[in-house]
């Protein structure tokens, strides 16, 4: 298995593809929302740690490509 991280949407798609029941789907949606919240908080904290003067846009694109591009 790859050690690449997944976005909340990618995780949710994987869960949907499993053919979950209504109850399972509802649970998956709640978990995806929590994952998204944690990812947004993490991204914000990363932005606070690395000031804008350090070419933030370039770093963000590089992070995305290294973490999520397959």
N, C-alpha and C positions, 0 to 999 in steps of 0.2 A: 504494500500500500504506500502511496505517495505521502510525503510529509507536508504537502501543500495545504494551506488553510482553506476553508470554505467560507463563502459569504453566507449570511442567513438564508438568502434566496436559493443558493445552490444546495444547501442542506435541505431546505423545504422541498425542492424539486425531487431530490432523492427519496424523501419520505413519501411524497405523492406517488412516485413511480412504484412504490411497494404495494399500492392498492389498499390503503388503509380504510378501515370502517369510518363511519361518520364521527364516532367518539374519538378514534385515533387521529383522524384528520384535524378535529378541533384542538386536540392536545398538541399536535404538531404545529398548528398555527400559533398557539400561545408560546411554545418553545422558540419558534422562529422569531417572534417579536422580541423575546428576551435576548436571544442571540444578537439581533440587530442592535438593541439597546447597548449591550456590552461592547459591540464592535464600534459603535459611535462614540461611546465614552473613551474607549481605548485610543481611537483616532484623535480625539480632542486632547487627551493627555499627551500623546506623542507630539501634537502640534505645540503644546506648551513647553515641552522639553527642548524641542529644536526650534529656535527662533526663525522668523521669516527671512532674516538676512541670509540664511543658509540655503537659498534656492528651494524653498518649500515645495513649489510645484514640481520641480524636477525630481525631488526626493519622493514625493507622493506617487508620481507615475512609475518610478523605479520600484518602489515598494509593491505597488499593485501588480506590475509585470512579474516580479520575482515570486510573489506570494500566490497570485491567482491565475496567471496565464499558464496554460497547460500545453 
